[in-house]
Amino acid sequence: MRRTRRAKIVATLGPASSSPEMISRLFNAGVDVFRINMSHTAHEDMRALVGHIRATEARYDRPIGILVDLQGPKLRIGEFAGRKFELEQGASFVLDGNSAAGDAGRVHLPHPEIFAAVEAGHCLLLDDGKIRLRATEVSDKRIITTVEVGGPISARKGVSVPDSVLPVTAMTPKDRADLDFALDVGIDWVALSFVQRPEDIAEAKKIASGRAAVMAKIEKPAAVARLEEILEIADGLMVARGDLGVEMPLEKVPGLQKQMTRLARRAGKPVVVATQMLESMIKSPVPTRAEVSDVATAVFEGADAVMLSAESAVGDYPLEAISTMSKIAEEVERDPNFRVLIDAQHPEPQSTSADAISAALHQVSATLKLAAIVCYTSSGATGLRAARERPQQPIIALTPRAETGRRLAIVWGLHCVTTEDASDQDDMVDRACRLSFKEGFARPGQRIIISAGVPFGTPGATNMLRIAYVGNEGLAN
């Protein structure tokens, strides 16, 4: 099972895609990582989905990543004494601690943390940003606002406070229970919602204890302001454009997407671009031209992965959506401008021996036009460094640990193979040549370049390059 593109595809599972047969078909169509959204998934359903994915993995002998997306804190207003009220622009509207049903002048806000964080002049958004309020007076149980953008409002709508940093962590008791269960059933990535500060990531990583990698979803202005600090602790980033576009002006989102993509590449950590990529394909078998351009832009920028949400979870055409996204990525990567743009963003290697080896790997493979790059990687660090270079040659990541191959499934350009670690240099070369031939990356007479660490089996010890000829039947010459 070899992909003909470097960008990876993340697909969300849901009612349209949760059967074992559909998961297998989605993988065949191009999915590299499956996302399980804990806003809509019970624990036993998660266990069943993980079982179906692992069965598909065993059938095709190819590592498949599983990303569990935690719900995060959900902030909502209370009930109304009626189905719906209209908030008029310029009117006064109060959010308070009174649990009585609301009306056109006030509503209950059952979140003391918002009263503690909001100040006069701060903005409050209701119903995914459709209604915008401006705080004029704030006390510990009452926020008086002026309606800047009005409209219909009804019970239990979400509330966002983009100008405020809330004194709460990104993990609720539900999230902790979901994460504990997810770790027990063997997932690979956990995405943390509504991150505000680096400490949010540190909390999740402490719970995960290395059993899963932690991805920071960037969807709040507070996270954007501390992006580099968050990225230093997180194992990856998700550009969560939906909520980011609610809490920040929409026109800022494309620039932030590019900024995050480049920062993540410079750090050598995967970045996923998400939300509304092929939204029209929820109900249509073909996307809009604008959506095709949107996906293409993320691929041109060198994003590690692009993600589908409702398109694959509840849409009428999940297979068509995956196939379309795969075709877009393949076409972009064939475009002459793709390599120009990717090379123009090439980050300088860090002053470490492992980074120097990875940079040399890229340069030698390009200069000699080698058939493939083969990386032996136990922890995954060598594979991440090789992908950071964004080489033209395919990268084969050989790892003795199934969990490493699964985590690297989300990383740009990596074709992961689980195999025993090399016992000596001859075995290292023979194994690399044989698997390059078997996986369809090199033909007899072609050369490959191999990176590994001596002594073998030592994580983080990448210190060697070797060029080898692939002989008949994949044997090393």
N, C-alpha and C positions, 0 to 999 in steps of 0.2 A: 504494500500500500504506500505508494510514493506520490506526494503532492508535487505539482509543477509550478508552485508559487512559493514565495518566501513569507508573505504576510499570513498570519494565522486567523482562523475564524472561531469565534466563541458563539455558541447558540444556547438560548435559554429553553429549558424544558418546561412543558405545561400540558394542559389537556390535549393539545393538538399533536404532542410529540413524546409522550411518556411511555408508550408501549415498547417492549423489547424490539419488535420488528421495525418500528419507526426510528428508534435510536440507531439501530444498525444501518438503516437507509440514510439517515442524516450523516452518519460518519462516512459512509460511502460517497455521499454527495459533496463532502468537504469539511465537515466539522472537525476541529482539532481539540477543542475544550468544550465541555458541557457545563452550563451554569444552572444552578438550582437556587431559585429565589425563595428565601425563607419568609417573605411576606405572605406567601401563598402555599407553603409546603409544610405538612405535618411531619413529625419525626419518622414515623414508620413509612411514609411515602418516600422520604429521603433515602431510607435504607433500601427500599425496593429499587429506586432509580440508580443508586450506586451499584447495586447488584447487576442490573441490566447493562450498565456501562462497562463494568468489569468483564461481563460475559462477552460483550462485543470486542473488548480489548484482547481477550484470550483467543477469540475466533480469528482475528486478523493479525495477531502477534505484533501489535503496535501500541506503544504507550498512549493513553488518552487522559487528558487532564480533567479534573472535576473542580469547579469553582463554586463555593457556597457563598451566596450574597446575603449578609445579615440585614435585617430590617432596619435597625437603628431606631433612635427615639422618634416617635410619631407625635407631633404637636398638633392638637386639634381644638377648635372652639367647642362650646357646649351645644345644648339643644335650643330650639326656638319654639315659641307658642304659635305654631303655624308651619305650613310646609315651606314657605319661602317669603322673604322680605326683600325690598329694593332699597339699596343704599344710594342716596343721592349725592352727587359731587358737591363738595363744599359743606355738607352737613357734618354735625358732630356725632361721633359714635364711640361708645364706651365699652371697654373690655374690663370685666371685674371679677372678684372672687365670689360673687353671689351665685349660688347654684340654681336659682330660679330660671325658668325658660326665658329666652331672650325675645327681643322685638326689633323694630327698625332703629331703636336708639341705643341698645346695649345687648351684650351677650356674655355668658359665663366663659371665663378662660381658666381652665383647671390646671394651670402650670405656674406655680410660684416662681420657678426659675426665670420665667420671662419677665415677671414684675421686677425681679432682682437685677436683670440685665439691661432692660430698655431704659433709655434716657429721652428727655424731651428733644425733639428733632429727629429721632430715629424713625425709620420706615418699618411698617408691618405689612405683610402680604397675606391675603386670604385666598383660598381656593386656587392654588397653583399660580398665584400672582395676578389673577383676574381682577382682584380688588386691592387697591393700594391705600393704606392709611398712613397718616403722619402724626406721631405722638406730640401732644402739646403740653400735657400735664401727667406726671407719673408719681404714684405712691406705691406702697407695698401691696395694695390690693385693688388698685384701680389705675387704668390707663385711659386718659381722655385723648381721643384722636380726631383729626379732621379727615374726611374722605377726599382723597385726591383723585382716585379713579373709582367710580361707583359701579353698581350692577346688582344682579340678584344674589342673595346669600341664603343658604339653608344650613341645617344642622350638621355638625361634625366635620366641617371643612377644615383642611389643613391651614396652619398658620406658620409663616416664616418670618424671621427677624434678621435680615441681611446685614444690618448695621451693628448688630449686637453679638457679643461672644457669650454664649450661655454657660453658666457655671455647672455644667453636667458633662459626664463622659459620653463617648459615642456608643457605649455598650449598655443596653438595658438588661434587666434580669432575664428577659426572653432571649436576648442575644447571647448571653452567657450560657444558658441552657442549650440553645441551638448549636453554639460553637462546641461545647463539650460533646454533644451527640455526634456532630459532624466529624470531630477528631476520632471518635471511637469507631466510626464506620469507614474511616480511611480516605478522607477527601484530601485534595492537594493544595488548593488555594482557598483563602477566606477573604472576601471583600468587605471592608468595614465602611458602613454608611455614615454620612454626616460628620466626617472627621473635621475637627476644628484646630487641633494642636498636635504636636509630636507625641505628647503623653498619651493620646488616644491610641496611637499605634503601639506604643510601648506596652500598654495594658493588654492588648490583644496578643502581642507576641509573647508576653509572659505566660499567658494561658496556653497558647499553642505549643510553646516549648520545643520548637523545631519540627513538630509533627505536621505542620502545614505552613506554607508561606503566606504572608499577610499583605494584601493589596489595599492601598488607601484610595477610596473613592473621593475625588475632588469635586465637590458640589456646593461649597459654601465660600463666601468671600474671606472668612477667617482662615480657611485652609489655603486659599490662593496667596494670602499675605505671608504665610509661613511655609510656602511650598518647598523650598530647599531644605529646611529643617525636617519636614515630614518625609521627604524623599530619602534623606540620609538614614532614617530608621526603617521605613517601609521596604518591602521586597519588590514592590511594583506599584504602578499608578493606574487608575481608571479615570478617564476624562468623562465624568458623568454629566453630559451636556444638558440633560433634561432639567434637573434641579438647579444646575449652575445657571441655566438660562432663565430660571425663575428668580433667583436671588441676585443676579447681576444683569446689567443691560445686555440684551441679546447680541448687540453689535460687538461686544467684547469677547464673546465666546470663541469665534474662530481664531483670533489671535492667541487666546489662552490655550487653545488646543495645540497650536504650533509650539508655543512656549513649553508646554508640558511634555510634548513629544520629544523635543530636543534636549530638555533637561534630563529626561529619563534615559535617553540614549547615551548622553555624556556620562551618566552615573552607571551605565551598564545594567539597567534594570528595565524589565518589560513594561510597556505602556499600552493600554487597551482604550480604543476610542469607541464610545457607546452612546446609545439612545437615538431613536428615530432615523436610523441609517437608511432603511428601506421601508419606512412606515406605511406607505401606500400598499405594500404587498401583503398587509394583513387581510385586505379584501380584493386585491388585484393580482393577477398572475404576472404582471410586468410592473417595474418601478417607474417613477417619473425620471425625466432627464436630470433634474436637479439632484435627486437622490443618487443616481449613478455618479454624478460629479462629486458629491459629498464623500462617497466611499473612496473614489479615486484620489481625492485630495489627501485623505488619511494615509493611503498606501504610498502616494508620492512623497509624503513627509517621512516615511519610514516607520510608521507605527508598527509595533509588534503584532497587534491583533485588532480586528474590527469585530463588533459584537451585534448580534440580533437579540431583541427582547420579545415584544409581543408578536413580531413576525413569525418566530418559530414556536413560541409558547402557545398562542391562541389563534394564530392566523389560519386562513383557509389554504395557504400555499407554502407550508414550511420548507418542503424540498426545493421548490422553485426559488425561494428566497436564498437558501444556502447556495444553490447552483449559480444564481445570478451574482452573488457576492464573490464567489470563487472566480467566475469568468472575468469580473471587473478587475480583480487583483492580478490575474494572469495577464490581462491585456496591458495594464499599467506597467507591469514589470518587463514587458517586451518593448515598451516605448523608449526610444533613444534618450528622451529627456529624464527618464527615471534614474539612470545611472549618474547623469550629470548632477541632479538634485541631491541624490544620496551622497555622492562623493563631496559635494560642496559643504555638507553638514558634518564632515568627518571630524570626530573629536580627537584631541591630542591624547596620546596614551599617558596614563599616570606613571609616576617614577617608581615602578615596581618591576621586578623581574618577570612576573606573570604577564603584566601588561605589555612589556617589551616583547615577549615571546609572541603574544597575540598579534601585535602590530607587524612583527616580522612575518608571521604566518600569512597575513593578508598581502603584504608586499611581495613575498616570494611566490605565492599562488598566482597573483596577477601577472607578475613579470614572466614567469615560466608557462603561463596559461595551463595550469594543472587541471586535472579532471575533477578533483574534489579535495576538500579539507576534512581530515578525520581528527576528532578530538577525543581523547580519553578523559572522562570527567566523572569523578565519584560524587562530589558534593554538588556539582552543577556550575561551579564558579568558572571553570575553563570554558564551558559551553557558552556562558553568558558573555565572557570576554570576546570570544570568537564572533558571536552575533553582533556585539557592539561595533565591530569593524565594518559590518554590512558588506562582506566580500561578494564578488560576482560569482565565485565558485560555490557550489552547494556545500553545506556543512553537515557532516555525519557525526553525531554525538554518541559515543559508545560509553555505556555506563553499566556497572555491575548491580546498581540499585534501581529497582523498578520505580520507587518513589521519586528518584531524581529524574528519570525519563518522563514521568508524568508531569512534574513541575515544569520541565523544560518544553513541554508540548505547546506552551503559550508563547514561546520566544521566537522571534523573527529568524526564519531560515534554518532552524535546527531540525534535522531528521534524526529522531532519537531511536536507538537500538539498545535493548537490554542484552548484555553479554557478559561473560566472565571477564575479570580483569586480566591483563597480560601478566604472564609469569616471568618473562624476560624480554630482551629487546627483539629477539627473533620472533617470539610469539606475538609481540606487539605489532610488528610489520606484517606478519602472515595474516593475523586476524583482521587488521585494517584493510589489507588488499582483498582478502576473501569477501568481507562484508561489503566493501565498495562495489565489487563485481556483482555479488548476489542481490544487492539492493538496487542495482541498475544505474549506478552513478559513474562507473568506470569500465572501460573495455580493455581487453588484453592489449598491451603495448602502450597504454596511457600511464601517466604518472599521477601520484597523489602525494599530498604532504600530511604528515602526522605530527600531532603535538601530544606530549604525555609528560608525566612526572616520574622522576627516579629519586627514591625507590618507589616501585609500583605499589598502588593501593594506598598511597598517602594523600589525603585530601589537601588541595591548595599547594601542591608541590610541582606545578607545571614548570619545567625547566629545560625541555628538549624538543627539537624539531628534527624530522627525518623525512627525506624524499625517497619514495619507493616506486618501482615499476610494477604494474599489475600484469602478471603472466597469464598463461592459459588456465581457464577454469578459476581465475581469481588468485592463483598462487603467486607469491612474491618472487620477483626476479632479482 
